[in-house]
Amino acid sequence: MKTTTGGDIQNGGLYVTHGFAKRAGIKKGDNLKVKTFGSNKQYSFKVKGIIVTETNQGAYIVINY
């Protein structure tokens, strides 16, 4: 996958799809709080980039992060 600026996905950060970012008003550099299913624990991630994909909605985190 590539970002909207043509870069590759890197470790350390959260990437969101273009469609999701557009609908939610998310921009590169924003901080998002994510709560995992079945837990009340929240994690905060910096949006490292917006990705181009056919999927309209979603977020990606590199497994090492």
Biopython code that builds the backbone (N, CA, C, O; Angstrom):
import numpy as np
from Bio.PDB.StructureBuilder import StructureBuilder

atoms = [
    (1, "MET", "N", (0.835, -1.179, 0.000)),
    (1, "MET", "CA", (0.000, 0.000, 0.000)),
    (1, "MET", "C", (0.882, 1.245, 0.000)),
    (1, "MET", "O", (1.984, 1.255, 0.548)),
    (2, "LYS", "N", (0.368, 2.275, -0.622)),
    (2, "LYS", "CA", (1.070, 3.553, -0.699)),
    (2, "LYS", "C", (0.228, 4.639, -0.028)),
    (2, "LYS", "O", (-0.999, 4.550, 0.037)),
    (3, "THR", "N", (0.915, 5.656, 0.464)),
    (3, "THR", "CA", (0.203, 6.801, 1.024)),
    (3, "THR", "C", (-0.235, 7.714, -0.110)),
    (3, "THR", "O", (0.200, 7.554, -1.250)),
    (4, "THR", "N", (-1.083, 8.658, 0.203)),
    (4, "THR", "CA", (-1.567, 9.597, -0.807)),
    (4, "THR", "C", (-0.443, 10.461, -1.359)),
    (4, "THR", "O", (-0.602, 11.073, -2.414)),
    (5, "THR", "N", (0.690, 10.521, -0.666)),
    (5, "THR", "CA", (1.841, 11.280, -1.158)),
    (5, "THR", "C", (2.837, 10.383, -1.894)),
    (5, "THR", "O", (3.900, 10.842, -2.313)),
    (6, "GLY", "N", (2.487, 9.089, -2.050)),
    (6, "GLY", "CA", (3.322, 8.157, -2.797)),
    (6, "GLY", "C", (4.343, 7.399, -1.977)),
    (6, "GLY", "O", (5.112, 6.614, -2.531)),
    (7, "GLY", "N", (4.374, 7.613, -0.667)),
    (7, "GLY", "CA", (5.337, 6.931, 0.197)),
    (7, "GLY", "C", (4.870, 5.547, 0.609)),
    (7, "GLY", "O", (3.697, 5.203, 0.460)),
    (8, "ASP", "N", (5.797, 4.761, 1.127)),
    (8, "ASP", "CA", (5.485, 3.437, 1.664)),
    (8, "ASP", "C", (5.091, 3.550, 3.133)),
    (8, "ASP", "O", (5.474, 4.498, 3.819)),
    (9, "ILE", "N", (4.326, 2.576, 3.603)),
    (9, "ILE", "CA", (3.967, 2.517, 5.019)),
    (9, "ILE", "C", (5.219, 2.187, 5.822)),
    (9, "ILE", "O", (5.982, 1.297, 5.447)),
    (10, "GLN", "N", (5.430, 2.894, 6.914)),
    (10, "GLN", "CA", (6.597, 2.719, 7.775)),
    (10, "GLN", "C", (6.158, 2.254, 9.160)),
    (10, "GLN", "O", (4.979, 2.344, 9.501)),
    (11, "ASN", "N", (7.096, 1.761, 9.951)),
    (11, "ASN", "CA", (6.823, 1.418, 11.350)),
    (11, "ASN", "C", (6.544, 2.680, 12.151)),
    (11, "ASN", "O", (6.997, 3.770, 11.799)),
    (12, "GLY", "N", (5.801, 2.519, 13.222)),
    (12, "GLY", "CA", (5.591, 3.612, 14.159)),
    (12, "GLY", "C", (4.504, 4.575, 13.759)),
    (12, "GLY", "O", (4.787, 5.666, 13.264)),
    (13, "GLY", "N", (3.280, 4.191, 13.965)),
    (13, "GLY", "CA", (2.178, 5.091, 13.682)),
    (13, "GLY", "C", (0.988, 4.370, 13.100)),
    (13, "GLY", "O", (1.034, 3.173, 12.817)),
    (14, "LEU", "N", (-0.056, 5.111, 12.931)),
    (14, "LEU", "CA", (-1.318, 4.603, 12.426)),
    (14, "LEU", "C", (-1.562, 5.206, 11.053)),
    (14, "LEU", "O", (-1.304, 6.390, 10.838)),
    (15, "TYR", "N", (-2.054, 4.406, 10.133)),
    (15, "TYR", "CA", (-2.411, 4.871, 8.798)),
    (15, "TYR", "C", (-3.906, 4.661, 8.621)),
    (15, "TYR", "O", (-4.430, 3.613, 8.998)),
    (16, "VAL", "N", (-4.590, 5.626, 8.060)),
    (16, "VAL", "CA", (-6.023, 5.495, 7.816)),
    (16, "VAL", "C", (-6.291, 5.595, 6.318)),
    (16, "VAL", "O", (-5.541, 6.229, 5.575)),
    (17, "THR", "N", (-7.371, 4.958, 5.897)),
    (17, "THR", "CA", (-7.721, 5.013, 4.481)),
    (17, "THR", "C", (-8.217, 6.408, 4.113)),
    (17, "THR", "O", (-8.711, 7.152, 4.960)),
    (18, "HIS", "N", (-8.076, 6.742, 2.854)),
    (18, "HIS", "CA", (-8.473, 8.056, 2.359)),
    (18, "HIS", "C", (-9.959, 8.323, 2.620)),
    (18, "HIS", "O", (-10.330, 9.410, 3.064)),
    (19, "GLY", "N", (-10.805, 7.324, 2.342)),
    (19, "GLY", "CA", (-12.244, 7.492, 2.554)),
    (19, "GLY", "C", (-12.591, 7.746, 4.011)),
    (19, "GLY", "O", (-13.408, 8.615, 4.316)),
    (20, "PHE", "N", (-11.974, 6.993, 4.908)),
    (20, "PHE", "CA", (-12.205, 7.159, 6.339)),
    (20, "PHE", "C", (-11.727, 8.529, 6.807)),
    (20, "PHE", "O", (-12.420, 9.216, 7.557)),
    (21, "ALA", "N", (-10.540, 8.917, 6.357)),
    (21, "ALA", "CA", (-9.984, 10.220, 6.740)),
    (21, "ALA", "C", (-10.883, 11.357, 6.269)),
    (21, "ALA", "O", (-11.122, 12.316, 7.003)),
    (22, "LYS", "N", (-11.372, 11.242, 5.061)),
    (22, "LYS", "CA", (-12.234, 12.292, 4.496)),
    (22, "LYS", "C", (-13.532, 12.425, 5.288)),
    (22, "LYS", "O", (-13.932, 13.532, 5.645)),
    (23, "ARG", "N", (-14.187, 11.302, 5.561)),
    (23, "ARG", "CA", (-15.461, 11.340, 6.289)),
    (23, "ARG", "C", (-15.299, 11.791, 7.739)),
    (23, "ARG", "O", (-16.172, 12.468, 8.282)),
    (24, "ALA", "N", (-14.182, 11.416, 8.365)),
    (24, "ALA", "CA", (-13.982, 11.735, 9.784)),
    (24, "ALA", "C", (-13.190, 13.026, 10.000)),
    (24, "ALA", "O", (-13.013, 13.457, 11.139)),
    (25, "GLY", "N", (-12.717, 13.644, 8.922)),
    (25, "GLY", "CA", (-11.945, 14.882, 9.054)),
    (25, "GLY", "C", (-10.569, 14.656, 9.661)),
    (25, "GLY", "O", (-10.049, 15.525, 10.361)),
    (26, "ILE", "N", (-9.981, 13.506, 9.400)),
    (26, "ILE", "CA", (-8.672, 13.149, 9.953)),
    (26, "ILE", "C", (-7.582, 13.585, 8.989)),
    (26, "ILE", "O", (-7.703, 13.434, 7.773)),
    (27, "LYS", "N", (-6.513, 14.131, 9.562)),
    (27, "LYS", "CA", (-5.367, 14.558, 8.761)),
    (27, "LYS", "C", (-4.086, 13.928, 9.307)),
    (27, "LYS", "O", (-4.008, 13.540, 10.473)),
    (28, "LYS", "N", (-3.085, 13.838, 8.428)),
    (28, "LYS", "CA", (-1.772, 13.358, 8.858)),
    (28, "LYS", "C", (-1.295, 14.231, 10.013)),
    (28, "LYS", "O", (-1.393, 15.457, 9.956)),
    (29, "GLY", "N", (-0.777, 13.592, 11.063)),
    (29, "GLY", "CA", (-0.297, 14.307, 12.238)),
    (29, "GLY", "C", (-1.304, 14.370, 13.374)),
    (29, "GLY", "O", (-0.932, 14.665, 14.509)),
    (30, "ASP", "N", (-2.588, 14.097, 13.087)),
    (30, "ASP", "CA", (-3.603, 14.065, 14.142)),
    (30, "ASP", "C", (-3.327, 12.901, 15.087)),
    (30, "ASP", "O", (-2.670, 11.929, 14.713)),
    (31, "ASN", "N", (-3.828, 13.006, 16.302)),
    (31, "ASN", "CA", (-3.769, 11.899, 17.257)),
    (31, "ASN", "C", (-5.150, 11.285, 17.376)),
    (31, "ASN", "O", (-6.142, 11.993, 17.553)),
    (32, "LEU", "N", (-5.209, 9.967, 17.279)),
    (32, "LEU", "CA", (-6.475, 9.244, 17.403)),
    (32, "LEU", "C", (-6.410, 8.308, 18.585)),
    (32, "LEU", "O", (-5.384, 7.677, 18.842)),
    (33, "LYS", "N", (-7.518, 8.222, 19.307)),
    (33, "LYS", "CA", (-7.634, 7.266, 20.395)),
    (33, "LYS", "C", (-8.384, 6.056, 19.866)),
    (33, "LYS", "O", (-9.432, 6.185, 19.232)),
    (34, "VAL", "N", (-7.831, 4.879, 20.134)),
    (34, "VAL", "CA", (-8.399, 3.622, 19.651)),
    (34, "VAL", "C", (-8.683, 2.733, 20.850)),
    (34, "VAL", "O", (-7.834, 2.543, 21.721)),
    (35, "LYS", "N", (-9.896, 2.193, 20.877)),
    (35, "LYS", "CA", (-10.273, 1.260, 21.935)),
    (35, "LYS", "C", (-10.469, -0.098, 21.295)),
    (35, "LYS", "O", (-11.226, -0.235, 20.334)),
    (36, "THR", "N", (-9.787, -1.106, 21.825)),
    (36, "THR", "CA", (-9.895, -2.442, 21.254)),
    (36, "THR", "C", (-11.233, -3.077, 21.632)),
    (36, "THR", "O", (-11.804, -2.785, 22.682)),
    (37, "PHE", "N", (-11.708, -3.938, 20.763)),
    (37, "PHE", "CA", (-12.967, -4.630, 20.990)),
    (37, "PHE", "C", (-12.900, -5.462, 22.263)),
    (37, "PHE", "O", (-11.936, -6.199, 22.473)),
    (38, "GLY", "N", (-13.907, -5.350, 23.106)),
    (38, "GLY", "CA", (-13.983, -6.152, 24.320)),
    (38, "GLY", "C", (-13.139, -5.632, 25.467)),
    (38, "GLY", "O", (-12.965, -6.324, 26.470)),
    (39, "SER", "N", (-12.613, -4.428, 25.336)),
    (39, "SER", "CA", (-11.764, -3.859, 26.383)),
    (39, "SER", "C", (-12.079, -2.378, 26.539)),
    (39, "SER", "O", (-12.506, -1.722, 25.589)),
    (40, "ASN", "N", (-11.870, -1.869, 27.716)),
    (40, "ASN", "CA", (-12.051, -0.436, 27.945)),
    (40, "ASN", "C", (-10.738, 0.326, 27.823)),
    (40, "ASN", "O", (-10.713, 1.548, 27.968)),
    (41, "LYS", "N", (-9.659, -0.379, 27.560)),
    (41, "LYS", "CA", (-8.356, 0.256, 27.450)),
    (41, "LYS", "C", (-8.244, 1.020, 26.138)),
    (41, "LYS", "O", (-8.601, 0.509, 25.077)),
    (42, "GLN", "N", (-7.739, 2.258, 26.225)),
    (42, "GLN", "CA", (-7.556, 3.093, 25.046)),
    (42, "GLN", "C", (-6.078, 3.266, 24.736)),
    (42, "GLN", "O", (-5.236, 3.326, 25.632)),
    (43, "TYR", "N", (-5.793, 3.344, 23.460)),
    (43, "TYR", "CA", (-4.442, 3.593, 22.985)),
    (43, "TYR", "C", (-4.487, 4.851, 22.133)),
    (43, "TYR", "O", (-5.467, 5.096, 21.429)),
    (44, "SER", "N", (-3.443, 5.637, 22.196)),
    (44, "SER", "CA", (-3.367, 6.848, 21.394)),
    (44, "SER", "C", (-2.288, 6.665, 20.328)),
    (44, "SER", "O", (-1.169, 6.245, 20.625)),
    (45, "PHE", "N", (-2.639, 6.984, 19.091)),
    (45, "PHE", "CA", (-1.723, 6.837, 17.971)),
    (45, "PHE", "C", (-1.684, 8.126, 17.157)),
    (45, "PHE", "O", (-2.699, 8.799, 16.977)),
    (46, "LYS", "N", (-0.511, 8.448, 16.681)),
    (46, "LYS", "CA", (-0.362, 9.570, 15.771)),
    (46, "LYS", "C", (-0.594, 9.058, 14.353)),
    (46, "LYS", "O", (-0.043, 8.028, 13.964)),
    (47, "VAL", "N", (-1.411, 9.776, 13.581)),
    (47, "VAL", "CA", (-1.668, 9.401, 12.198)),
    (47, "VAL", "C", (-0.428, 9.746, 11.387)),
    (47, "VAL", "O", (-0.074, 10.912, 11.214)),
    (48, "LYS", "N", (0.211, 8.709, 10.902)),
    (48, "LYS", "CA", (1.454, 8.883, 10.159)),
    (48, "LYS", "C", (1.206, 9.137, 8.678)),
    (48, "LYS", "O", (2.068, 9.671, 7.980)),
    (49, "GLY", "N", (0.020, 8.752, 8.201)),
    (49, "GLY", "CA", (-0.285, 8.994, 6.806)),
    (49, "GLY", "C", (-1.666, 8.513, 6.422)),
    (49, "GLY", "O", (-2.333, 7.798, 7.170)),
    (50, "ILE", "N", (-2.078, 8.925, 5.231)),
    (50, "ILE", "CA", (-3.348, 8.524, 4.647)),
    (50, "ILE", "C", (-3.015, 7.588, 3.487)),
    (50, "ILE", "O", (-2.178, 7.912, 2.644)),
    (51, "ILE", "N", (-3.665, 6.438, 3.448)),
    (51, "ILE", "CA", (-3.335, 5.468, 2.406)),
    (51, "ILE", "C", (-4.411, 5.402, 1.324)),
    (51, "ILE", "O", (-5.591, 5.666, 1.555)),
    (52, "VAL", "N", (-3.948, 5.042, 0.148)),
    (52, "VAL", "CA", (-4.829, 4.858, -0.997)),
    (52, "VAL", "C", (-5.185, 3.382, -1.068)),
    (52, "VAL", "O", (-4.301, 2.532, -1.175)),
    (53, "THR", "N", (-6.464, 3.076, -1.010)),
    (53, "THR", "CA", (-6.925, 1.690, -1.079)),
    (53, "THR", "C", (-8.364, 1.666, -1.552)),
    (53, "THR", "O", (-9.080, 2.662, -1.448)),
    (54, "GLU", "N", (-8.779, 0.534, -2.069)),
    (54, "GLU", "CA", (-10.164, 0.374, -2.507)),
    (54, "GLU", "C", (-11.118, 0.317, -1.318)),
    (54, "GLU", "O", (-12.307, 0.603, -1.456)),
    (55, "THR", "N", (-10.593, -0.053, -0.150)),
    (55, "THR", "CA", (-11.405, -0.111, 1.056)),
    (55, "THR", "C", (-11.760, 1.306, 1.483)),
    (55, "THR", "O", (-10.882, 2.160, 1.607)),
    (56, "ASN", "N", (-13.035, 1.557, 1.707)),
    (56, "ASN", "CA", (-13.470, 2.910, 2.051)),
    (56, "ASN", "C", (-13.231, 3.281, 3.503)),
    (56, "ASN", "O", (-13.180, 4.463, 3.844)),
    (57, "GLN", "N", (-13.087, 2.298, 4.345)),
    (57, "GLN", "CA", (-13.011, 2.597, 5.763)),
    (57, "GLN", "C", (-12.003, 1.684, 6.427)),
    (57, "GLN", "O", (-12.003, 0.475, 6.195)),
    (58, "GLY", "N", (-11.149, 2.255, 7.247)),
    (58, "GLY", "CA", (-10.238, 1.411, 7.984)),
    (58, "GLY", "C", (-9.010, 2.131, 8.462)),
    (58, "GLY", "O", (-8.722, 3.264, 8.075)),
    (59, "ALA", "N", (-8.296, 1.433, 9.320)),
    (59, "ALA", "CA", (-7.043, 1.941, 9.859)),
    (59, "ALA", "C", (-6.063, 0.780, 9.906)),
    (59, "ALA", "O", (-6.449, -0.372, 10.103)),
    (60, "TYR", "N", (-4.801, 1.100, 9.722)),
    (60, "TYR", "CA", (-3.755, 0.088, 9.690)),
    (60, "TYR", "C", (-2.638, 0.481, 10.641)),
    (60, "TYR", "O", (-2.227, 1.639, 10.700)),
    (61, "ILE", "N", (-2.157, -0.506, 11.383)),
    (61, "ILE", "CA", (-1.022, -0.326, 12.281)),
    (61, "ILE", "C", (-0.022, -1.417, 11.934)),
    (61, "ILE", "O", (-0.390, -2.588, 11.844)),
    (62, "VAL", "N", (1.219, -1.050, 11.740)),
    (62, "VAL", "CA", (2.254, -2.040, 11.470)),
    (62, "VAL", "C", (2.425, -2.902, 12.712)),
    (62, "VAL", "O", (2.491, -2.376, 13.823)),
    (63, "ILE", "N", (2.497, -4.215, 12.540)),
    (63, "ILE", "CA", (2.502, -5.146, 13.658)),
    (63, "ILE", "C", (3.591, -4.860, 14.694)),
    (63, "ILE", "O", (3.379, -5.080, 15.886)),
    (64, "ASN", "N", (4.740, -4.379, 14.258)),
    (64, "ASN", "CA", (5.826, -4.075, 15.200)),
    (64, "ASN", "C", (5.489, -2.921, 16.127)),
    (64, "ASN", "O", (6.113, -2.772, 17.177)),
    (65, "TYR", "N", (4.523, -2.111, 15.762)),
    (65, "TYR", "CA", (4.171, -0.934, 16.546)),
    (65, "TYR", "C", (3.218, -1.326, 17.646)),
    (65, "TYR", "O", (2.794, -0.474, 18.428)),
]
sb = StructureBuilder()
sb.init_structure("model")
sb.init_model(0)
sb.init_chain("A")
sb.init_seg("    ")
for serial, (resi, resn, name, xyz) in enumerate(atoms, 1):
    if name == "N":
        sb.init_residue(resn, " ", resi, " ")
    sb.init_atom(name, np.array(xyz, "f"), 0.0, 1.0, " ", f" {name:<3s}", serial, name[0])
structure = sb.get_structure()
